[in-house]
């Protein structure tokens, strides 16, 4: 199993997100449990390109302090929604024996959804701990409705196993 921590970056990890405090708390529990159980953690950062304010070297681009990686954890940079847009990432995960990915991060309706579906299409078993992804209000749905649409309707029994934080932690222990 690999834990993917996607796009929890300073420029978007704030109170504008649906259920922000719980999201950070639950995500930290998952990360801490992964570390305690020797589950590999891979971080991914989204780069919108030079001059956008959300690119390598920009404060907004940096991983949020609450969930920052250790020096030994891998970090990949992507410039499209799916983590699978990074060829080095693809080469690495294609080489692992256990095709299980636990996915946490931002944003539910963009990079998380794209990564979940790309992973599913590549034969990975995808696990999403409840409350460990979030998003903002958009022109069509508020953030809570968007979160529920993906976590309760779109992904379960189609593309991923949406489980409680406790169940996800238990899975890391076994």
Secondary structure, DSSP 4 states (H G I P E B T S, - for coil): -EEEEE--BTTT-STTSTTHHHHHHHHHHHHHHHHHTT-EEEEEEE---TTSSSSTT-GGGSBPGGGPPPTTSEEEEESSSSGGGSHHHHHHHHT-S--EEEEEEE-IIIIIHHHHHHHHHTT-EEEEETTSEE----SSS-HHHHHHIIIIIISBTTTBEEE-HHHHHHHHH-
